[in-house]
């Protein structure tokens, strides 16, 4: 078993990249989609079920886990992998985004951020140093530098100040992370939608020589067109021989567009959150199972899908259990969505290897353009 963290770029097709990340806890095939396990669980899923969908790695949330049940408690209980029964790689975010989006009465200084918990109002502080310590206690394989997620829209002066602070925090994160063989710290590029700020950020990060790099500050309300405009240049600013992670993305067409532009890793709550609210993603677009048109439909969500929801249950049943408020509804739809997202990743990996990514992408968009099957 490897005891180090490494990335191998195996093939390219245009800007799209096929690769492999090696960690002591297993291999991550890229492009990779990481299901989000916010509170040490992917909601409505057993860990072995998540693995069965094809996921090689999960994401855990530092902010949520530090508040409940606490990083020290998780460490005493054997670390996050043992705690949640997931022995494969885990990436933890730094907590910065959740502090900005969820916490009350937050105050940011050069040192870090003080805030009150959204759970019970208790006061906490997160700094680059404490974020590294919390993530060390959790035992995650890939650790994210502590940064400020720049809000959108942001005037250039505000975006520049925010990015510069994140770069200073990135250096402090690296120093606090120290030497941890088998674990990797990723730096996070910021700069909002401003190309020169993105370039400045990339240069600051690469001078610190991180094992991997994230593209932060996107999927925060700017819309797909603006996001793709940034992705047309931002990934190429980062080293070719390191993995590139687009944080918080996204919908199926966002994911395909990001991979097309050189992104290797993504995460999003969308497949699980949508599954719990009655939305399924299929090759032919989104299906709202709550709609009355499905009440008498004996067909599966997607006749070509091999997930348990499609193999064993009809649209009529899925409609019924959602309307009845039964837990199995969220379980089946989440499994289907995660399975579909992993099928997208597998399809792209095969297409990049074969040099047929452009044709694969055309077929992907054509199928989605057909829309859902006609009602019975």
DOGU-118836 format. One record per residue (C-alpha): residue number from 1; x, y, z; residue in three letters. Coordinates in Angstrom, 1 decimal, always signed. Last residue first. Example, Ala and Ser with C-alpha at 12.3 -4.5 7.8 and 13.67 -1.06 7.14 Angstrom:
BEGIN
     i     east    north       up    aa
     2    +13.7     -1.1     +7.1   SER
     1    +12.3     -4.5     +7.8   ALA
//
This chain:
BEGIN
     i     east    north       up    aa
   376    -48.4     +7.1    -19.8   UNK
   375    -46.5    +10.4    -19.7   UNK
   374    -43.9    +11.0    -22.4   UNK
   373    -40.2    +10.4    -21.4   UNK
   372    -38.4    +13.3    -19.9   UNK
   371    -36.6    +15.9    -22.0   UNK
   370    -34.9    +15.3    -25.3   UNK
   369    -32.3    +18.0    -24.6   UNK
   368    -30.8    +15.9    -21.9   UNK
   367    -30.1    +13.2    -24.4   UNK
   366    -28.5    +15.7    -26.8   UNK
   365    -26.4    +17.3    -24.1   UNK
   364    -24.8    +14.0    -23.1   UNK
   363    -24.5    +12.9    -26.8   UNK
   362    -22.5    +16.1    -27.6   UNK
   361    -20.3    +15.6    -24.6   UNK
   360    -19.4    +12.1    -25.5   UNK
   359    -18.5    +13.3    -29.1   UNK
   358    -16.2    +16.0    -27.6   UNK
   357    -14.7    +13.5    -25.1   UNK
   356    -13.7    +11.0    -27.7   UNK
   355    -10.0    +10.7    -27.1   UNK
   354    -10.4     +7.1    -25.8   UNK
   353     -9.0     +7.8    -22.4   UNK
   352    -11.0    +11.1    -22.3   UNK
   351    -14.2     +9.2    -23.2   UNK
   350    -13.6     +6.5    -20.6   UNK
   349    -13.1     +9.1    -17.8   UNK
   348    -16.1    +11.1    -19.0   UNK
   347    -18.4     +8.1    -18.9   UNK
   346    -17.1     +7.2    -15.5   UNK
   345    -17.8    +10.7    -14.2   UNK
   344    -21.3    +10.8    -15.7   UNK
   343    -22.0     +7.3    -14.2   UNK
   342    -20.9     +8.7    -10.8   UNK
   341    -23.5    +11.5    -11.1   UNK
   340    -26.1     +8.9    -12.0   UNK
   339    -25.3     +6.6     -9.0   UNK
   338    -25.4     +9.6     -6.7   UNK
   337    -28.8    +10.6     -8.1   UNK
   336    -30.2     +7.0     -7.9   UNK
   335    -29.0     +6.5     -4.3   UNK
   334    -30.5     +9.9     -3.3   UNK
   333    -33.8     +8.9     -5.0   UNK
   332    -33.9     +5.6     -3.2   UNK
   331    -33.0     +6.9     +0.3   UNK
   330    -35.1    +10.0     +0.1   UNK
   329    -38.2     +8.0     -0.8   UNK
   328    -37.4     +5.2     +1.7   UNK
   327    -38.0     +7.7     +4.5   UNK
   326    -41.8     +7.7     +3.8   UNK
   325    -43.5    +11.1     +3.5   UNK
   324    -46.6     +9.7     +2.0   UNK
   323    -46.2    +11.8     -1.1   UNK
   322    -42.6    +10.7     -1.5   UNK
   321    -43.6     +7.1     -1.0   UNK
   320    -46.4     +7.3     -3.6   UNK
   319    -44.3     +9.0     -6.3   UNK
   318    -41.5     +6.5     -5.9   UNK
   317    -44.1     +3.7     -6.2   UNK
   316    -45.6     +5.2     -9.3   UNK
   315    -42.2     +5.8    -10.8   UNK
   314    -41.6     +2.1    -10.5   UNK
   313    -39.2     +0.3     -8.2   UNK
   312    -36.7     -2.6     -8.5   UNK
   311    -34.1     -1.8    -11.1   UNK
   310    -34.5     +2.0    -11.2   UNK
   309    -34.4     +2.6     -7.5   UNK
   308    -31.7     -0.1     -7.0   UNK
   307    -29.3     +1.6     -9.5   UNK
   306    -28.8     +0.0    -12.9   UNK
   305    -30.0     +2.9    -15.1   UNK
   304    -31.0     +2.3    -18.7   UNK
   303    -34.8     +2.3    -18.1   UNK
   302    -34.5     +5.6    -16.3   UNK
   301    -37.1     +6.6    -13.6   UNK
   300    -38.6     +3.1    -13.9   UNK
   299    -41.9     +2.4    -15.6   UNK
   298    -45.2     +1.5    -13.9   UNK
   297    -46.6     +5.1    -14.2   UNK
   296    -49.9     +5.5    -12.4   UNK
   295    -48.9     +8.3    -10.0   UNK
   294    -46.1     +9.7    -12.2   UNK
   293    -48.2    +12.5    -13.9   UNK
   292    -49.1    +13.8    -10.4   UNK
   291    -45.8    +15.5    -10.0   UNK
   290    -43.9    +14.6     -6.7   UNK
   289    -41.3    +12.6     -8.8   UNK
   288    -39.9    +15.8    -10.2   UNK
   287    -37.6    +14.5    -13.0   UNK
   286    -34.5    +16.3    -14.1   UNK
   285    -32.9    +15.7    -17.5   UNK
   284    -32.9    +13.0    -20.1   UNK
   283    -29.9    +11.1    -18.7   UNK
   282    -31.6    +11.3    -15.3   UNK
   281    -31.5    +13.5    -12.2   UNK
   280    -34.2    +12.9     -9.7   UNK
   279    -36.0    +15.5     -7.7   UNK
   278    -38.3    +14.5     -4.8   UNK
   277    -36.9    +16.8     -2.0   UNK
   276    -34.7    +14.2     -0.4   UNK
   275    -33.2    +13.2     -3.7   UNK
   274    -32.5    +16.9     -4.5   UNK
   273    -30.5    +17.3     -1.3   UNK
   272    -28.5    +14.1     -2.0   UNK
   271    -27.6    +14.8     -5.6   UNK
   270    -27.2    +18.6     -4.9   UNK
   269    -24.8    +18.5     -1.9   UNK
   268    -21.9    +19.2     -4.3   UNK
   267    -18.3    +18.1     -4.8   UNK
   266    -15.8    +18.4     -7.7   UNK
   265    -12.4    +17.1     -8.7   UNK
   264    -10.3    +17.1    -11.9   UNK
   263    -11.1    +20.4    -13.6   UNK
   262     -9.6    +21.1    -17.0   UNK
   261    -12.2    +23.1    -19.0   UNK
   260    -14.1    +20.1    -20.3   UNK
   259    -14.2    +18.8    -16.7   UNK
   258    -15.9    +22.0    -15.6   UNK
   257    -18.5    +21.9    -18.5   UNK
   256    -19.3    +18.3    -17.6   UNK
   255    -19.8    +19.2    -13.9   UNK
   254    -21.9    +22.3    -14.6   UNK
   253    -24.1    +20.2    -17.0   UNK
   252    -24.7    +17.7    -14.2   UNK
   251    -25.5    +20.3    -11.6   UNK
   250    -22.7    +21.2     -9.2   UNK
   249    -20.1    +22.2     -8.2   UNK
   248    -19.2    +23.2     -4.6   UNK
   247    -15.5    +23.6     -4.9   UNK
   246    -13.6    +23.0     -8.2   UNK
   245    -10.6    +20.9     -7.4   UNK
   244     -7.5    +20.8     -9.5   UNK
   243     -5.0    +17.9     -9.1   UNK
   242     -1.3    +18.6     -9.5   UNK
   241     +1.0    +18.0    -12.5   UNK
   240     -0.4    +20.7    -14.7   UNK
   239     +0.2    +23.4    -12.1   UNK
   238     -2.5    +26.1    -11.8   UNK
   237     -3.1    +29.0    -14.2   UNK
   236     -4.6    +26.5    -16.6   UNK
   235     -7.5    +25.9    -14.2   UNK
   234     -8.4    +29.6    -14.2   UNK
   233     -8.6    +30.4    -17.9   UNK
   232    -11.9    +29.1    -19.4   UNK
   231    -13.0    +28.3    -15.8   UNK
   230    -13.6    +32.0    -15.2   UNK
   229    -15.9    +32.3    -18.3   UNK
   228    -17.5    +29.0    -17.2   UNK
   227    -18.5    +30.5    -13.9   UNK
   226    -19.8    +33.6    -15.6   UNK
   225    -22.0    +31.6    -17.9   UNK
   224    -23.1    +29.2    -15.2   UNK
   223    -24.4    +31.8    -12.8   UNK
   222    -22.6    +34.1    -10.4   UNK
   221    -24.5    +33.0     -7.3   UNK
   220    -21.8    +31.3     -5.2   UNK
   219    -20.9    +28.5     -7.6   UNK
   218    -17.4    +30.0     -7.8   UNK
   217    -15.3    +31.5     -5.0   UNK
   216    -12.7    +28.7     -4.9   UNK
   215    -10.6    +26.9     -7.5   UNK
   214     -8.8    +24.3     -5.5   UNK
   213     -5.1    +23.3     -5.7   UNK
   212     -3.1    +20.1     -5.0   UNK
   211     +0.2    +19.0     -3.5   UNK
   210     +0.8    +22.7     -2.5   UNK
   209     +4.0    +24.4     -3.6   UNK
   208     +3.9    +27.7     -1.6   UNK
   207     +5.1    +29.6     -4.8   UNK
   206     +2.2    +27.9     -6.5   UNK
   205     -0.2    +29.6     -4.1   UNK
   204     +1.0    +33.1     -4.7   UNK
   203     +1.2    +32.6     -8.4   UNK
   202     -2.4    +31.3     -8.5   UNK
   201     -3.7    +34.2     -6.5   UNK
   200     -2.1    +36.8     -8.8   UNK
   199     -3.5    +35.0    -11.8   UNK
   198     -7.0    +34.9    -10.3   UNK
   197     -6.7    +38.6     -9.4   UNK
   196     -5.7    +39.3    -13.0   UNK
   195     -8.7    +37.3    -14.3   UNK
   194    -11.3    +39.0    -12.2   UNK
   193    -14.4    +36.9    -11.7   UNK
   192    -13.8    +36.3     -7.9   UNK
   191    -10.1    +36.3     -7.1   UNK
   190     -9.6    +33.2     -5.1   UNK
   189     -7.4    +30.1     -5.6   UNK
   188     -7.5    +27.6     -2.7   UNK
   187     -4.4    +25.7     -1.5   UNK
   186     -4.6    +21.9     -1.0   UNK
   185     -3.0    +20.2     +2.0   UNK
   184     -2.2    +16.5     +1.5   UNK
   183     -1.9    +13.6     +3.9   UNK
   182     +0.2    +10.5     +3.4   UNK
   181     +3.2    +11.9     +5.2   UNK
   180     +2.2    +14.8     +7.6   UNK
   179     +4.9    +17.5     +7.7   UNK
   178     +3.5    +20.8     +8.9   UNK
   177     -0.1    +21.8     +8.6   UNK
   176     +0.5    +24.9    +10.6   UNK
   175     +3.1    +26.3     +8.1   UNK
   174     +0.8    +25.5     +5.2   UNK
   173     -2.2    +27.0     +6.9   UNK
   172     -0.2    +30.2     +7.7   UNK
   171     +0.8    +30.4     +4.0   UNK
   170     -2.8    +29.9     +2.9   UNK
   169     -4.0    +32.5     +5.4   UNK
   168     -1.8    +35.1     +3.7   UNK
   167     -3.2    +34.1     +0.4   UNK
   166     -6.8    +34.2     +1.8   UNK
   165     -6.1    +37.8     +3.0   UNK
   164     -4.9    +38.8     -0.5   UNK
   163     -8.0    +37.3     -2.1   UNK
   162    -10.3    +39.2     +0.2   UNK
   161     -8.5    +42.5     -0.5   UNK
   160     -8.6    +41.9     -4.2   UNK
   159    -12.2    +40.9     -4.2   UNK
   158    -13.1    +44.1     -2.2   UNK
   157    -11.2    +46.3     -4.7   UNK
   156    -12.7    +44.5     -7.6   UNK
   155    -16.2    +45.1     -6.4   UNK
   154    -17.8    +41.8     -5.3   UNK
   153    -20.9    +40.1     -6.6   UNK
   152    -20.5    +37.5     -5.2   UNK
   151    -19.0    +36.8     -1.8   UNK
   150    -15.3    +36.0     -1.5   UNK
   149    -14.8    +32.7     +0.3   UNK
   148    -12.3    +33.6     +3.0   UNK
   147     -9.7    +30.9     +3.3   UNK
   146     -8.4    +28.1     +5.5   UNK
   145     -6.4    +25.6     +3.5   UNK
   144     -8.2    +22.4     +2.7   UNK
   143     -7.1    +19.0     +4.0   UNK
   142     -7.0    +15.9     +1.9   UNK
   141     -6.6    +12.6     +3.8   UNK
   140     -8.9    +13.5     +6.7   UNK
   139     -7.8    +12.6    +10.2   UNK
   138    -10.5    +14.4    +12.1   UNK
   137     -7.9    +15.6    +14.6   UNK
   136     -5.7    +16.8    +11.8   UNK
   135     -8.7    +18.7    +10.3   UNK
   134     -9.3    +20.4    +13.7   UNK
   133     -5.6    +21.3    +14.0   UNK
   132     -5.5    +22.7    +10.5   UNK
   131     -8.6    +24.8    +11.1   UNK
   130     -7.1    +26.0    +14.4   UNK
   129     -4.0    +27.2    +12.7   UNK
   128     -5.7    +28.9     +9.8   UNK
   127     -8.0    +30.6    +12.3   UNK
   126    -11.5    +29.7    +13.5   UNK
   125    -12.9    +31.1    +16.6   UNK
   124    -16.0    +30.0    +18.5   UNK
   123    -18.9    +31.5    +20.5   UNK
   122    -22.0    +29.4    +21.4   UNK
   121    -25.2    +30.4    +19.8   UNK
   120    -26.7    +26.9    +20.0   UNK
   119    -26.9    +25.5    +16.5   UNK
   118    -25.9    +28.4    +14.2   UNK
   117    -22.8    +28.7    +16.3   UNK
   116    -21.6    +32.2    +17.1   UNK
   115    -18.6    +33.6    +15.2   UNK
   114    -14.9    +34.6    +15.5   UNK
   113    -12.9    +34.6    +12.3   UNK
   112     -9.2    +34.6    +11.7   UNK
   111     -6.0    +36.5    +12.8   UNK
   110     -6.3    +39.2    +10.2   UNK
   109     -9.7    +40.0    +11.5   UNK
   108    -13.2    +38.7    +10.7   UNK
   107    -16.2    +39.1    +13.0   UNK
   106    -19.2    +36.7    +12.8   UNK
   105    -22.5    +37.6    +14.5   UNK
   104    -24.2    +34.5    +13.2   UNK
   103    -22.7    +31.5    +11.4   UNK
   102    -24.2    +30.0     +8.3   UNK
   101    -22.8    +31.4     +5.1   UNK
   100    -19.5    +33.0     +6.1   UNK
    99    -18.7    +30.4     +8.7   UNK
    98    -19.8    +27.7     +6.3   UNK
    97    -17.4    +28.9     +3.6   UNK
    96    -14.4    +29.1     +6.0   UNK
    95    -14.8    +25.7     +7.6   UNK
    94    -11.6    +24.3     +6.0   UNK
    93    -13.1    +21.7     +3.8   UNK
    92    -12.4    +18.0     +4.6   UNK
    91    -11.5    +15.4     +2.0   UNK
    90    -12.0    +11.8     +2.9   UNK
    89    -10.2     +8.8     +1.3   UNK
    88    -11.5     +5.2     +1.8   UNK
    87    -12.2     +3.5     +5.1   UNK
    86    -15.7     +4.9     +5.6   UNK
    85    -17.4     +3.6     +8.8   UNK
    84    -18.4     +7.1    +10.1   UNK
    83    -16.3     +7.1    +13.3   UNK
    82    -13.6     +4.8    +11.8   UNK
    81    -12.9     +7.3     +8.9   UNK
    80    -13.5    +10.4    +11.1   UNK
    79    -10.9     +9.5    +13.7   UNK
    78    -10.6     +6.7    +16.3   UNK
    77    -13.2     +7.6    +18.9   UNK
    76    -10.9     +9.9    +20.7   UNK
    75    -10.3    +11.8    +17.5   UNK
    74    -14.1    +12.1    +16.9   UNK
    73    -14.4    +13.5    +20.4   UNK
    72    -11.6    +16.0    +19.9   UNK
    71    -13.2    +17.1    +16.6   UNK
    70    -16.6    +17.9    +18.2   UNK
    69    -19.9    +16.1    +17.9   UNK
    68    -21.2    +18.6    +16.7   UNK
    67    -19.6    +22.1    +16.5   UNK
    66    -16.2    +20.9    +15.1   UNK
    65    -18.1    +18.5    +12.8   UNK
    64    -20.3    +21.2    +11.3   UNK
    63    -17.5    +23.6    +10.6   UNK
    62    -15.1    +20.9     +9.3   UNK
    61    -17.5    +19.6     +6.7   UNK
    60    -16.7    +16.1     +5.3   UNK
    59    -16.2    +15.2     +1.7   UNK
    58    -16.2    +11.7     +0.4   UNK
    57    -13.8     +9.7     -1.9   UNK
    56    -13.8     +6.9     -4.4   UNK
    55    -17.6     +7.0     -5.2   UNK
    54    -18.8     +4.3     -7.6   UNK
    53    -22.4     +4.1     -6.6   UNK
    52    -21.5     +1.0     -4.5   UNK
    51    -19.2     +3.2     -2.3   UNK
    50    -22.2     +5.3     -1.3   UNK
    49    -24.2     +2.2     -0.5   UNK
    48    -21.3     +0.9     +1.7   UNK
    47    -21.4     +4.2     +3.5   UNK
    46    -25.2     +3.9     +4.2   UNK
    45    -27.2     +6.6     +2.5   UNK
    44    -30.1     +8.9     +3.5   UNK
    43    -27.8    +11.9     +4.2   UNK
    42    -24.1    +11.3     +3.3   UNK
    41    -22.9    +10.9     +6.9   UNK
    40    -20.2    +12.4     +9.0   UNK
    39    -22.1    +15.7     +9.5   UNK
    38    -21.7    +17.1     +6.0   UNK
    37    -21.0    +13.9     +4.1   UNK
    36    -20.9    +15.5     +0.6   UNK
    35    -20.5    +13.1     -2.4   UNK
    34    -17.2    +13.7     -4.2   UNK
    33    -17.2    +13.6     -8.0   UNK
    32    -13.9    +12.6     -9.5   UNK
    31    -12.3    +13.3    -12.9   UNK
    30    -10.2    +11.6    -11.8   UNK
    29    -10.0     +8.2    -10.2   UNK
    28     -9.2     +8.3     -6.5   UNK
    27     -7.0     +5.4     -5.3   UNK
    26     -6.9     +4.1     -1.7   UNK
    25     -6.4     +4.9     +1.9   UNK
    24     -2.7     +5.5     +1.8   UNK
    23     -3.4     +8.0     -1.1   UNK
    22     -2.9     +7.8     -4.9   UNK
    21     -4.7    +10.3     -7.1   UNK
    20     -5.3     +9.1    -10.6   UNK
    19     -5.8    +11.0    -13.8   UNK
    18     -7.8    +11.8    -16.9   UNK
    17     -7.9    +15.4    -18.0   UNK
    16    -10.2    +17.6    -20.2   UNK
    15     -8.4    +20.6    -21.7   UNK
    14     -8.5    +19.1    -25.2   UNK
    13     -8.4    +15.3    -24.5   UNK
    12     -5.8    +14.6    -21.9   UNK
    11     -4.4    +11.3    -20.6   UNK
    10     -2.8     +9.7    -17.5   UNK
     9     -2.0    +12.6    -15.2   UNK
     8     -0.6    +11.0    -12.1   UNK
     7     -1.2    +12.5     -8.7   UNK
     6     +0.6    +11.5     -5.5   UNK
     5     +0.0    +11.2     -1.7   UNK
     4     +2.4     +8.8     +0.1   UNK
     3     +2.2     +5.6     +2.1   UNK
     2     +1.3     +3.4     -0.9   UNK
     1     +0.0     +0.0     +0.0   UNK
//
